[in-house]
Amino acid sequence: MAASAEPPTPALRAPDFFIVGHPKCGTTALYLMLRRHPQIYMPDIKEIRFFTPELRSRFQQPGSGRRPQTLEGYLSMFAAATPEQRLGEASPSYLRSTFAASRIAEVQPAARIIAILREPASFLRSFHLQSLHNHIETEKDLRKALALEGDRREGRRIPRYSHSPDALMYCDHVRYVEQLRRYHAVFPPEQVLVLIYDDFRRDNQATLQSVLRFLDVDDTLAIEPIQTPPLDGVRSQRLHQMGRAMTVARRNPAAAGRVSRVANALAPKALLGQRFRSIWRRVVFSDAPPQDDALMLELRRRFKPEVVQLSDYLGRDLVSEWGYDRID
């Protein structure tokens, strides 16, 4: 990997801290809030994913886009920081990755690691909804999507525009203790901060202050709390996919199908305006579907051993806090 093949340019600095995940656990809100602190510098791009090349988009070509391919290119993303600022980045795929922890430690052994965990069933429900929005998933029913894991692990039933098929292995995301152990294996405990999503939701400011103290920056500055808006449901998956295909055709005509290229060429410019986008959103999206309580109970029964193990690992009674003590 580039991270071990190239020595960093002396003038460039490696990040001091990493928000490693999970997605749908407040990583975006934390990233946006930390960027407002004058003693912290974080690049404009969230989810740089430099240390997880195996989890990057399968459609990304070398040299394309804004994400760096070399260590020097990665470090250059922090070049605008002042010498006094702490450097950080947020890539939620780092927690799921098998290799990111050791790769980060190789480049920055003094790094401070921030992980955020969420009750497994609610996490998977939210992550599935996000995957529908991001064109990773096309199966709108979470139960059916979970049932497809076996086929998808064998490379079957992968949605055409799914840029991250590995993310469709939903239950692989909920291996919290295994994921944390990878970081504790290469970083001392005082360099790893594990947050619980419920705490962040309950008291945004208190959680932020604990992070600022962990990063050794001023924790008395007033930073406005951020709550990211809840996701809508996808009403029409077909239209949602059509919109994705037309976007691909505009950005890269050579990679688009013939129908997408023709439809995009014939579409009047008015369709690209704000008024059309507003109408399109009302047609394509709807309120999020109601929670399937029976499925949530099944998932909690399935993941109770993981929650018990996590409670022991962290020394915190998440079994009771997440209501797993009431599950047989």
ABEGO torsion letter per residue (X at the ends): XAAAABBBBAABBBBABBBAOBBGAGAAAAAAAAAABAABBBBABBGAGAABAAABBAABBBGBEABBABAAAAAAAAAABBAABBBBBBBAAAAABAAAAAAAAAABAABBBBBBBBBAAAAAAAAAAAAAAAGABABABAAAAAAAAAAAAAGBGBBAABABAAAABAAAABBAAAAAAAAAAABBAAABBBBBAAAAAABAAAAAAAAAAAAGBBAABBBBBBBBBBBBBBABAAAAAAAAAAAAAAABAAABBAAAAAAAAABBAAAABAAAAAAAAAAABBBBBBBBAAAAAAAAAAAAAAAAAAAAAAGBBAAAAAGAAABX
